[in-house]
Amino acid sequence: MSYAYLDKEGILHLHPEKRIAAQNGKYVETNLEYDESGFPIVEEQGVIYYANEGTAYVKGNKAKGQSIAVPNVLKQLADQLK
């Protein structure tokens, strides 16, 4: 169990502690796994999802990562946080 929230830049993060997620405003409970940086794991890869831009990257952020199609599960989660 983890708690999803969007940071001030609109990037989706997951955290195991509800109080940490709550410090960032709106949050939702989820069963998604997350990597050591707090990014959701989809198909065994940490995904950095920029909810405001509707873009997702693996192996880094938008400056250095590989762009991928946004997984539906991340879109749905972010929609609950907006």
C-alpha positions in Angstrom: 0.0 0.0 0.0 1.2 3.5 -0.8 -0.1 7.0 -1.3 0.1 8.9 -4.5 0.4 12.6 -4.9 1.4 15.2 -7.4 4.3 17.5 -6.5 4.3 21.3 -7.2 5.6 20.5 -10.7 2.8 18.0 -11.4 5.0 14.9 -11.2 3.4 11.8 -9.8 5.1 10.3 -6.7 4.2 7.4 -4.4 5.1 7.2 -0.7 4.5 4.6 2.0 3.5 7.2 4.6 0.2 8.9 4.5 1.4 12.0 6.4 4.2 12.6 3.9 1.7 12.4 0.9 -0.7 14.7 2.8 1.9 17.4 3.1 1.7 17.8 -0.7 -2.0 18.4 -0.8 -4.4 15.9 -2.3 -3.4 12.2 -2.2 -5.0 8.8 -2.9 -4.3 5.3 -1.7 -2.9 2.9 -4.3 -1.5 -0.6 -4.6 1.1 0.4 -7.2 4.7 -0.5 -6.5 7.3 2.3 -6.5 11.0 2.5 -7.0 13.7 3.9 -4.6 13.0 7.4 -5.9 9.2 7.2 -5.2 8.2 6.9 -8.9 5.5 4.3 -9.8 6.7 1.0 -11.3 4.9 -0.1 -14.5 6.0 -3.2 -16.3 9.0 -3.5 -14.0 10.3 0.1 -14.8 10.1 3.2 -12.7 8.1 5.8 -14.6 8.3 9.5 -14.2 4.9 10.9 -15.1 4.3 14.6 -15.7 0.6 14.8 -15.2 0.3 18.5 -16.3 2.0 17.7 -19.6 0.6 14.2 -20.1 4.0 12.7 -20.7 5.9 9.8 -19.2 9.5 8.7 -19.2 11.6 5.7 -18.2 15.3 5.6 -17.5 15.3 9.2 -16.5 13.3 12.4 -16.6 12.1 14.4 -19.6 15.6 15.8 -20.1 17.4 12.5 -20.2 14.8 9.7 -20.2 13.1 7.7 -22.9 9.6 8.9 -23.7 6.8 6.2 -23.5 3.1 6.1 -24.0 1.5 7.1 -20.7 0.2 3.9 -18.9 -3.6 4.2 -18.3 -3.2 3.3 -14.7 -1.1 6.5 -14.2 -3.5 8.7 -16.1 -6.4 7.4 -14.0 -4.4 7.9 -10.8 -3.4 11.5 -11.7 -7.0 12.3 -12.7 -8.1 11.5 -9.1 -5.4 14.0 -7.8 -6.4 16.9 -9.9 
